[in-house]
């Protein structure tokens, strides 16, 4: 696979100075993960916190997990001892989404050799590989990003899809219940963005591991791989495993609507399909 590495692959390269291992353990509901990292992590791994490092402060628009300020993020990357030639592997507790969000951000700043570790720390433990509480002290480096702005979709492009003015495919990665407007635990109104089709992100995985390429290709068989695809979820986190699985399946132009549904419903004028429960 192009973007996914096994625990064995990582274990065999531990200690290689060209390898940077990043811990993204997090509680998805809060984004906090430093306490999990302090309890146990892969030897040599540095921690990037989902709420503090892989997301920015919440504002009026931009969703519940806005993209971080890129200057702040790049500074964090350099202080972690990472440079342009590093081979980066990100893992989480086995949820897949926090590591995939980190993977997307590194791709967005132009890093090519970046991967997620399949199964996360849960799979690592099952293999009997070492864990530690020791926090590394990396040598700070200068990181020079090259932004890939074509990985990102803005709200205006999503509006054109919702108005039926665009042929771009729009993928909702949330659960089917949230998509249908039957429940909404987080955002102000239930439903989905008009024009979106539902591919729940958890369907790409089994026990935190990505299902094989044959399954992924069958899953996306109704979509045109050459057509642009915009993917969203609730706040730009759980859409990213779908992005990985789509790129692995050969899709050529897959973009993240970073603010996702929580950004969409922050605009009172936006229409919601299948409006259900209101949390206002």
ABEGO torsion letter per residue (X at the ends): XAABBBAAAAAAABGBAABBBBBABBBAAAGBAAAAAAABBBBGBBBBBAAAAABBBBBABGEABBBBBAAAAAAAAAAAGBBAABBBBBBBAGAGAAAAAAAAAAAAAGBABBBBBBGEAAAAAAAGBBBBABBBBBBBBBBBBBBBAAABBBAAAAAAAAAGABABBBBBABBAAAAAGABBAABABBEBBBGBBBBBAAAABBGGBBBBAAAAAAAAAABBAABBBBBBBAAGAAAAAAAAAAAAAGBABBBBBAAEAAAAAABAABBBBGBBBBAX
